[in-house]
Amino acid sequence: MRLRPQTGVVLLALALAALALVAAGCGGSKTVSAAAATKGSSNGTAVLNGSGATFPEPIYVKWTGDFHSTHPNVQVNYQGIGSGGGIEQFTSQVTDFGATDAPMSDDELAAAKAKGGDVLHIPTVLGAVVVTYNVKDVDKLKLDGPTLADIFLGKIKKWNDPKIAALNSGVSLPDSDIKVVHRSDSSGTSYIFTGYLSAVSPEWKSKVGQDKAPEWPTGIGGEGNDGVAAAVQQTDGGIGYNELAYAIENKITYADLKSASGEFVTASLDSTTAAGQGVEYPDDLRFSLLNSKAPGAYPIVSATWQLLWRDPSKAGLNRAQARALATFVTWELSSGQKEAADLNYAPLPKDLQSAAVKALDSMTIPSS
């Protein structure tokens, strides 16, 4: 049987289309893992912009500068605007990567997936949140979780309250007002701090809970870790909460806290590291280290995360940007870890570091 001419044309067109699809699948857009993409020589220049948590801002700023000195073709910019803002800008693809001290919620992940696909949580360092205070002639203070929660609930109003005095035998506490300072912006540091208060105080958990931007029962607000640090320093009788590096950098005194194992612990690199020991980390690397029972562990410790798209090309990053981002984060998880202690952050425990590298390697980078 002979085909009519028009039938032959249609079949030829279909055959050519099929061959084109095969060719595209064989030699078109291919991807490689992050590890493979970072090998070999540099490929073009790239500018990367990130924003988010102020908790790790000091070390991120140092890392971006140090990375640029050895990778001059890549410029990484980071702005500390708070974890909430970082998640929002990352999800909206205003920035190339985000940063947060609070893992994205399931709802936030779903919103991001609708915009640019799957999100990776890459932990970078561990840090402690300390209770900073400004009380004349009191250079050493002990607090426990329930007492701290009552202060931030507005129930304990004086520095010589019996509950504080009972924890500080021999310390002369003034009969002066306690003035609470908290974050005014959406903050991962607030998320960490209110998570701790929720763990140690049923009343806090039921009335306020854990949140990046809670409804504070009392106090005044400061923007960013630096805003809270400044407000505490300028307020006689002030009490707030800051990342350890900010407290040390600004020379603000901070309290020892009673841990879940019953010992009073001073925040330090060693006590921060202790909170990350013996933890089983989930595959998605969204976890909490709060109120650890490990010996010597400071009770308010958290990782901080960078947020990356599993497939950066879906979020608008070109090959050079995606490759540069993978290279930068790989550097943070290796060479960058050696710089953490100098800025009062704890490097990742080895098992968590390995898990972070494995997660990063699931990022897909266009090969051409």
The 8 nearest C-alpha neighbors of each residue, nearest first, counted from 0:
[[1, 2, 3, 6, 7, 4, 5, 10],
 [0, 2, 3, 4, 7, 6, 5, 8],
 [3, 1, 6, 7, 4, 0, 5, 8],
 [2, 4, 6, 5, 7, 1, 8, 0],
 [5, 3, 7, 6, 2, 8, 9, 1],
 [4, 6, 8, 7, 3, 9, 2, 10],
 [7, 5, 9, 3, 8, 4, 2, 10],
 [8, 6, 10, 4, 5, 9, 11, 2],
 [9, 7, 5, 11, 6, 10, 12, 4],
 [8, 10, 12, 6, 7, 11, 13, 5],
 [9, 11, 13, 7, 12, 8, 14, 6],
 [10, 12, 14, 8, 13, 9, 7, 15],
 [13, 11, 15, 9, 10, 14, 16, 8],
 [12, 14, 10, 16, 11, 15, 17, 9],
 [15, 13, 11, 17, 16, 12, 10, 18],
 [14, 16, 18, 12, 17, 13, 11, 19],
 [17, 15, 19, 13, 14, 18, 12, 20],
 [16, 18, 14, 20, 19, 15, 13, 21],
 [17, 19, 15, 21, 16, 20, 22, 14],
 [20, 18, 22, 16, 17, 21, 23, 15],
 [21, 19, 23, 17, 22, 18, 24, 16],
 [20, 22, 24, 18, 23, 19, 25, 17],
 [23, 21, 19, 25, 24, 20, 26, 18],
 [22, 24, 27, 20, 21, 25, 26, 19],
 [23, 25, 21, 22, 27, 26, 20, 28],
 [26, 24, 22, 23, 27, 21, 20, 28],
 [25, 27, 23, 22, 24, 28, 29, 21],
 [28, 26, 23, 24, 25, 29, 22, 367],
 [27, 29, 30, 26, 367, 365, 23, 366],
 [30, 28, 366, 365, 27, 31, 367, 26],
 [31, 29, 365, 364, 366, 363, 28, 32],
 [30, 32, 364, 363, 366, 35, 36, 365],
 [33, 31, 363, 35, 34, 360, 362, 364],
 [32, 34, 360, 36, 362, 35, 325, 363],
 [35, 33, 32, 37, 36, 360, 38, 325],
 [34, 36, 32, 33, 37, 38, 31, 360],
 [35, 37, 33, 34, 38, 322, 32, 31],
 [38, 36, 326, 34, 35, 33, 322, 39],
 [39, 37, 36, 35, 40, 34, 41, 326],
 [38, 40, 37, 41, 36, 35, 42, 34],
 [39, 41, 42, 38, 37, 43, 36, 70],
 [42, 40, 43, 39, 72, 44, 37, 70],
 [41, 43, 40, 319, 44, 322, 323, 72],
 [42, 44, 319, 41, 45, 72, 73, 320],
 [43, 45, 72, 73, 319, 42, 46, 320],
 [44, 46, 73, 320, 319, 74, 47, 72],
 [45, 47, 74, 73, 75, 48, 320, 44],
 [48, 46, 75, 95, 76, 74, 45, 49],
 [49, 47, 76, 94, 95, 75, 77, 96],
 [48, 50, 77, 96, 94, 97, 95, 76],
 [51, 49, 78, 85, 77, 97, 79, 98],
 [85, 50, 52, 98, 82, 81, 80, 79],
 [51, 53, 82, 81, 99, 54, 98, 79],
 [52, 54, 79, 56, 55, 81, 224, 223],
 [53, 55, 52, 56, 242, 188, 224, 100],
 [56, 54, 53, 57, 58, 59, 52, 303],
 [55, 57, 53, 59, 58, 54, 79, 60],
 [58, 56, 60, 59, 55, 61, 342, 54],
 [57, 59, 61, 60, 56, 55, 62, 342],
 [60, 58, 62, 56, 61, 57, 63, 55],
 [59, 61, 63, 57, 58, 62, 56, 64],
 [62, 60, 58, 64, 59, 63, 65, 57],
 [61, 63, 59, 65, 64, 60, 66, 58],
 [62, 64, 66, 60, 61, 75, 65, 59],
 [65, 63, 67, 61, 62, 66, 68, 60],
 [64, 66, 62, 68, 67, 63, 61, 69],
 [65, 67, 63, 68, 64, 69, 62, 70],
 [68, 66, 70, 71, 64, 69, 65, 73],
 [67, 69, 65, 66, 70, 71, 64, 63],
 [68, 70, 67, 66, 71, 65, 72, 64],
 [71, 69, 67, 72, 68, 73, 66, 74],
 [72, 70, 67, 73, 68, 69, 74, 66],
 [71, 73, 44, 70, 45, 74, 43, 67],
 [74, 72, 45, 71, 44, 70, 46, 67],
 [73, 75, 46, 67, 47, 45, 76, 72],
 [76, 74, 47, 63, 46, 48, 73, 77],
 [75, 77, 48, 49, 47, 74, 63, 78],
 [78, 76, 49, 50, 48, 60, 79, 75],
 [79, 77, 50, 80, 49, 51, 76, 56],
 [78, 80, 53, 51, 52, 50, 81, 56],
 [79, 81, 51, 84, 78, 52, 53, 50],
 [82, 80, 52, 51, 186, 84, 53, 83],
 [81, 83, 52, 99, 51, 85, 187, 186],
 [84, 82, 185, 86, 85, 81, 186, 87],
 [83, 85, 87, 82, 81, 86, 51, 80],
 [51, 84, 86, 82, 50, 97, 88, 83],
 [87, 85, 89, 83, 84, 88, 97, 90],
 [86, 88, 84, 90, 85, 89, 91, 83],
 [89, 87, 93, 91, 85, 90, 86, 94],
 [90, 88, 92, 97, 86, 94, 91, 87],
 [89, 91, 111, 87, 92, 88, 86, 114],
 [90, 92, 88, 89, 93, 87, 114, 94],
 [93, 91, 89, 94, 90, 88, 95, 314],
 [92, 94, 88, 91, 89, 95, 90, 48],
 [95, 93, 92, 89, 49, 48, 96, 88],
 [94, 96, 48, 49, 47, 92, 89, 93],
 [97, 95, 49, 307, 306, 94, 89, 48],
 [98, 96, 306, 89, 85, 50, 49, 305],
 [97, 99, 305, 51, 52, 304, 85, 306],
 [100, 98, 82, 52, 101, 304, 51, 187],
 [99, 101, 187, 303, 304, 52, 82, 188],
 [102, 100, 187, 99, 190, 103, 82, 191],
 [103, 101, 285, 104, 100, 99, 304, 120],
 [102, 104, 107, 108, 101, 105, 86, 106],
 [103, 105, 107, 106, 108, 102, 101, 109],
 [104, 106, 108, 107, 109, 103, 110, 102],
 [107, 105, 109, 104, 108, 110, 103, 111],
 [108, 106, 104, 110, 109, 105, 103, 111],
 [107, 109, 111, 105, 106, 110, 112, 103],
 [108, 110, 112, 106, 111, 107, 105, 113],
 [111, 109, 107, 113, 108, 112, 106, 114],
 [110, 112, 108, 90, 114, 113, 109, 115],
 [113, 111, 116, 109, 117, 114, 115, 110],
 [112, 114, 110, 111, 115, 116, 109, 108],
 [113, 115, 111, 112, 116, 110, 90, 91],
 [116, 114, 314, 112, 313, 113, 111, 117],
 [115, 117, 112, 113, 114, 111, 118, 308],
 [116, 118, 112, 309, 308, 119, 115, 111],
 [117, 119, 308, 309, 307, 306, 116, 120],
 [120, 118, 307, 306, 309, 308, 121, 117],
 [119, 121, 306, 304, 305, 284, 122, 118],
 [120, 122, 305, 304, 355, 119, 123, 306],
 [123, 121, 304, 303, 302, 124, 355, 305],
 [122, 124, 304, 303, 121, 332, 347, 305],
 [125, 123, 346, 347, 302, 345, 303, 122],
 [126, 124, 302, 345, 301, 344, 346, 347],
 [125, 127, 344, 301, 300, 345, 302, 271],
 [126, 128, 300, 243, 299, 242, 271, 129],
 [129, 127, 242, 241, 299, 243, 300, 240],
 [130, 128, 241, 240, 243, 131, 242, 253],
 [129, 131, 240, 253, 254, 239, 132, 241],
 [132, 130, 253, 239, 240, 238, 252, 129],
 [133, 131, 238, 237, 253, 252, 239, 134],
 [132, 134, 237, 236, 235, 231, 232, 238],
 [135, 133, 236, 137, 235, 132, 136, 237],
 [134, 136, 137, 133, 235, 236, 138, 173],
 [135, 137, 138, 134, 171, 172, 139, 133],
 [138, 136, 135, 134, 139, 140, 172, 170],
 [137, 139, 136, 252, 140, 134, 135, 253],
 [138, 140, 137, 254, 141, 253, 252, 255],
 [141, 139, 254, 255, 167, 142, 138, 137],
 [142, 140, 255, 254, 256, 166, 167, 143],
 [143, 141, 256, 255, 257, 147, 166, 146],
 [142, 144, 257, 256, 146, 145, 147, 141],
 [143, 145, 147, 199, 146, 148, 196, 142],
 [146, 144, 148, 147, 200, 143, 199, 149],
 [147, 145, 149, 148, 144, 143, 150, 142],
 [148, 146, 150, 144, 149, 145, 143, 142],
 [147, 149, 145, 151, 150, 146, 196, 152],
 [148, 150, 152, 146, 154, 147, 151, 155],
 [151, 149, 155, 147, 153, 148, 152, 154],
 [150, 152, 148, 153, 149, 147, 217, 179],
 [153, 151, 149, 150, 216, 154, 148, 217],
 [152, 154, 150, 151, 155, 217, 149, 156],
 [155, 153, 149, 152, 150, 156, 151, 148],
 [156, 154, 150, 153, 149, 157, 160, 152],
 [155, 157, 177, 176, 154, 153, 150, 158],
 [158, 156, 176, 177, 160, 159, 175, 155],
 [157, 159, 160, 175, 173, 177, 172, 174],
 [160, 158, 172, 174, 157, 173, 164, 161],
 [159, 161, 157, 163, 162, 158, 164, 155],
 [162, 160, 164, 163, 165, 159, 166, 158],
 [161, 163, 165, 164, 160, 146, 166, 159],
 [162, 164, 166, 165, 160, 161, 159, 167],
 [165, 163, 161, 167, 166, 162, 159, 160],
 [164, 166, 162, 163, 167, 161, 168, 160],
 [167, 165, 164, 163, 141, 168, 142, 162],
 [168, 166, 164, 165, 170, 141, 169, 163],
 [169, 167, 170, 165, 166, 164, 171, 163],
 [168, 170, 167, 171, 164, 172, 165, 166],
 [169, 171, 168, 167, 172, 137, 164, 140],
 [172, 170, 169, 173, 137, 159, 136, 164],
 [171, 173, 159, 170, 158, 174, 164, 137],
 [174, 172, 175, 159, 158, 171, 157, 134],
 [173, 175, 159, 158, 157, 172, 176, 160],
 [176, 174, 173, 157, 158, 177, 236, 159],
 [177, 175, 157, 156, 178, 236, 158, 174],
 [176, 178, 236, 157, 156, 158, 237, 179],
 [179, 177, 237, 236, 238, 176, 218, 180],
 [178, 180, 218, 238, 237, 239, 177, 219],
 [181, 179, 239, 219, 218, 220, 238, 227],
 [182, 180, 220, 239, 221, 219, 227, 183],
 [181, 183, 221, 220, 184, 222, 227, 223],
 [182, 184, 220, 221, 222, 181, 185, 212],
 [185, 183, 182, 222, 186, 212, 81, 223],
 [186, 184, 212, 83, 211, 81, 82, 84],
 [185, 187, 211, 81, 82, 189, 188, 184],
 [186, 188, 100, 190, 101, 82, 189, 211],
 [187, 189, 191, 186, 190, 192, 100, 54],
 [188, 190, 192, 186, 187, 211, 191, 193],
 [189, 191, 211, 187, 210, 188, 193, 192],
 [192, 190, 194, 188, 189, 193, 187, 195],
 [191, 193, 189, 195, 194, 190, 188, 196],
 [194, 192, 209, 196, 195, 190, 191, 189],
 [195, 193, 209, 197, 191, 192, 196, 190],
 [194, 196, 198, 192, 193, 197, 289, 191],
 [195, 197, 193, 199, 198, 194, 148, 200],
 [198, 196, 204, 194, 195, 200, 203, 199],
 [197, 199, 195, 196, 200, 194, 204, 290],
 [198, 200, 196, 144, 197, 145, 195, 201],
 [199, 201, 203, 202, 197, 145, 196, 198],
 [202, 200, 204, 203, 205, 197, 199, 198],
 [203, 201, 205, 200, 204, 206, 197, 207],
 [204, 202, 206, 200, 207, 201, 197, 205],
 [203, 205, 208, 197, 201, 202, 207, 206],
 [206, 204, 202, 203, 207, 208, 201, 197],
 [205, 207, 203, 204, 202, 208, 201, 216],
 [208, 206, 203, 204, 205, 214, 213, 209],
 [209, 207, 204, 197, 203, 205, 206, 210],
 [210, 208, 194, 193, 190, 197, 207, 204],
 [209, 211, 190, 213, 212, 208, 193, 189],
 [210, 212, 190, 186, 185, 189, 187, 213],
 [211, 213, 185, 210, 186, 184, 214, 189],
 [214, 212, 210, 215, 211, 207, 209, 208],
 [213, 215, 216, 207, 212, 210, 217, 208],
 [214, 216, 217, 213, 218, 207, 152, 151],
 [217, 215, 152, 214, 153, 151, 218, 207],
 [218, 216, 215, 153, 152, 151, 179, 219],
 [217, 219, 179, 180, 178, 181, 220, 216],
 [220, 218, 180, 181, 179, 221, 217, 183],
 [219, 221, 183, 181, 182, 180, 222, 218],
 [222, 220, 226, 227, 182, 183, 181, 223],
 [223, 221, 226, 183, 182, 184, 227, 220],
 [222, 224, 226, 225, 53, 221, 182, 227],
 [223, 225, 227, 226, 241, 228, 53, 54],
 [224, 226, 228, 223, 227, 229, 245, 222],
 [227, 225, 221, 222, 223, 229, 228, 224],
 [226, 228, 221, 230, 224, 229, 225, 231],
 [227, 229, 225, 231, 226, 230, 224, 232],
 [228, 230, 232, 226, 227, 231, 225, 233],
 [231, 229, 227, 233, 232, 228, 234, 226],
 [232, 230, 237, 234, 228, 233, 229, 238],
 [233, 231, 229, 230, 234, 133, 228, 251],
 [232, 234, 230, 231, 229, 235, 237, 133],
 [235, 233, 237, 231, 232, 230, 236, 133],
 [234, 236, 237, 133, 134, 233, 135, 232],
 [237, 235, 134, 177, 133, 178, 234, 176],
 [236, 238, 178, 231, 234, 133, 132, 235],
 [239, 237, 132, 179, 131, 180, 231, 178],
 [238, 240, 180, 131, 130, 181, 179, 132],
 [239, 241, 130, 131, 129, 128, 181, 242],
 [242, 240, 128, 129, 224, 243, 246, 245],
 [241, 243, 128, 245, 244, 54, 127, 129],
 [242, 244, 246, 245, 127, 128, 129, 241],
 [243, 245, 247, 343, 246, 242, 248, 342],
 [246, 244, 248, 243, 247, 242, 249, 241],
 [247, 245, 251, 243, 249, 244, 248, 250],
 [246, 248, 250, 244, 249, 245, 243, 251],
 [247, 249, 245, 246, 250, 244, 251, 243],
 [248, 250, 246, 247, 251, 245, 228, 229],
 [251, 249, 247, 248, 246, 252, 245, 232],
 [252, 250, 246, 249, 131, 247, 253, 232],
 [251, 253, 131, 132, 250, 138, 254, 133],
 [254, 252, 131, 130, 132, 129, 251, 255],
 [253, 255, 140, 141, 130, 256, 131, 142],
 [254, 256, 265, 141, 264, 263, 140, 142],
 [257, 255, 142, 263, 143, 264, 141, 258],
 [256, 258, 263, 143, 262, 261, 264, 142],
 [259, 257, 261, 260, 298, 262, 263, 256],
 [258, 260, 292, 261, 290, 291, 257, 298],
 [261, 259, 292, 258, 262, 294, 293, 257],
 [262, 260, 258, 259, 257, 263, 292, 264],
 [263, 261, 257, 258, 260, 264, 259, 295],
 [262, 264, 257, 256, 255, 258, 261, 265],
 [265, 263, 255, 256, 297, 262, 257, 266],
 [264, 266, 255, 267, 256, 297, 263, 270],
 [265, 267, 297, 270, 264, 271, 127, 129],
 [268, 266, 270, 269, 271, 265, 343, 127],
 [267, 269, 271, 345, 270, 272, 343, 344],
 [268, 270, 272, 267, 271, 273, 345, 296],
 [271, 269, 296, 273, 297, 267, 272, 295],
 [272, 270, 268, 269, 273, 274, 297, 267],
 [271, 273, 269, 274, 270, 275, 345, 268],
 [272, 274, 296, 270, 276, 275, 271, 269],
 [275, 273, 296, 272, 271, 276, 291, 288],
 [276, 274, 273, 272, 278, 288, 277, 348],
 [277, 275, 273, 278, 274, 272, 348, 293],
 [276, 278, 275, 279, 293, 274, 273, 280],
 [277, 279, 276, 280, 275, 288, 274, 351],
 [280, 278, 281, 277, 276, 286, 351, 350],
 [279, 281, 278, 284, 282, 286, 351, 285],
 [282, 280, 284, 283, 279, 285, 286, 354],
 [281, 283, 284, 280, 285, 354, 358, 279],
 [282, 284, 281, 285, 120, 119, 358, 280],
 [285, 283, 281, 282, 286, 280, 120, 121],
 [286, 284, 283, 102, 281, 120, 287, 280],
 [285, 287, 284, 280, 288, 281, 102, 302],
 [286, 288, 289, 301, 285, 302, 300, 191],
 [287, 289, 301, 300, 291, 274, 275, 290],
 [288, 290, 299, 291, 287, 300, 298, 195],
 [291, 289, 298, 259, 299, 292, 258, 195],
 [290, 292, 293, 289, 274, 298, 288, 296],
 [291, 293, 259, 260, 294, 290, 296, 258],
 [292, 294, 291, 296, 295, 274, 273, 260],
 [295, 293, 296, 292, 260, 273, 291, 274],
 [294, 296, 270, 293, 273, 297, 264, 262],
 [297, 295, 270, 274, 273, 293, 294, 298],
 [296, 298, 270, 264, 271, 266, 299, 258],
 [297, 299, 290, 258, 289, 291, 300, 296],
 [300, 298, 289, 128, 127, 297, 290, 195],
 [301, 299, 127, 289, 126, 288, 298, 271],
 [302, 300, 288, 125, 126, 303, 127, 287],
 [301, 303, 125, 124, 122, 126, 304, 100],
 [302, 304, 100, 122, 99, 123, 124, 125],
 [305, 303, 122, 121, 99, 98, 123, 120],
 [304, 306, 98, 121, 97, 120, 122, 99],
 [305, 307, 97, 120, 96, 119, 98, 304],
 [308, 306, 119, 96, 118, 309, 305, 120],
 [307, 309, 118, 311, 310, 117, 119, 116],
 [308, 310, 362, 117, 118, 119, 311, 363],
 [309, 311, 363, 308, 312, 313, 362, 364],
 [312, 310, 308, 314, 313, 316, 321, 309],
 [311, 313, 316, 315, 314, 310, 317, 321],
 [314, 312, 311, 115, 315, 310, 116, 316],
 [315, 313, 115, 311, 312, 316, 92, 308],
 [314, 316, 312, 313, 317, 311, 92, 115],
 [317, 315, 312, 311, 320, 321, 314, 318],
 [316, 318, 320, 319, 312, 321, 315, 311],
 [317, 319, 321, 320, 365, 322, 316, 364],
 [320, 318, 322, 321, 317, 45, 323, 43],
 [321, 319, 323, 45, 317, 322, 318, 316],
 [322, 320, 324, 318, 323, 319, 316, 311],
 [321, 323, 319, 325, 320, 324, 36, 318],
 [324, 322, 326, 320, 321, 325, 319, 327],
 [325, 323, 327, 321, 326, 322, 320, 328],
 [324, 326, 322, 328, 323, 327, 33, 329],
 [325, 327, 323, 329, 37, 324, 328, 330],
 [326, 328, 324, 330, 329, 325, 323, 331],
 [329, 327, 331, 330, 325, 326, 324, 332],
 [328, 330, 326, 332, 327, 331, 325, 333],
 [329, 331, 327, 333, 328, 332, 334, 335],
 [332, 330, 335, 328, 329, 333, 334, 336],
 [331, 333, 329, 330, 336, 335, 328, 123],
 [334, 332, 330, 331, 335, 336, 329, 337],
 [335, 333, 330, 336, 337, 331, 332, 338],
 [334, 336, 331, 337, 338, 333, 330, 332],
 [337, 335, 346, 338, 339, 334, 333, 332],
 [336, 338, 335, 339, 334, 340, 346, 333],
 [339, 337, 336, 335, 341, 340, 342, 334],
 [340, 338, 344, 336, 341, 342, 346, 337],
 [339, 341, 343, 344, 342, 338, 345, 346],
 [342, 340, 339, 343, 338, 344, 337, 58],
 [341, 343, 340, 339, 344, 244, 58, 338],
 [344, 342, 340, 244, 341, 268, 339, 345],
 [345, 343, 339, 340, 126, 342, 125, 124],
 [344, 346, 125, 268, 340, 272, 124, 339],
 [347, 345, 124, 336, 339, 125, 348, 344],
 [346, 348, 124, 352, 351, 349, 125, 345],
 [349, 347, 351, 350, 352, 346, 275, 276],
 [350, 348, 352, 351, 353, 347, 354, 346],
 [349, 351, 353, 352, 348, 354, 347, 355],
 [352, 350, 354, 348, 353, 349, 347, 355],
 [351, 353, 349, 355, 350, 354, 347, 348],
 [354, 352, 356, 350, 351, 355, 349, 357],
 [353, 355, 351, 357, 352, 356, 358, 350],
 [354, 356, 358, 352, 357, 353, 121, 351],
 [357, 355, 359, 353, 358, 354, 360, 352],
 [356, 358, 354, 360, 355, 359, 353, 361],
 [359, 357, 355, 360, 361, 356, 354, 119],
 [358, 360, 356, 361, 357, 362, 355, 33],
 [359, 361, 33, 357, 362, 358, 32, 34],
 [360, 362, 359, 358, 32, 363, 309, 33],
 [363, 361, 309, 360, 33, 359, 32, 310],
 [362, 364, 32, 310, 31, 30, 33, 361],
 [363, 365, 30, 31, 32, 321, 366, 33],
 [366, 364, 30, 367, 318, 29, 31, 363],
 [367, 365, 30, 29, 31, 364, 28, 36],
 [366, 365, 28, 29, 318, 30, 27, 364]]
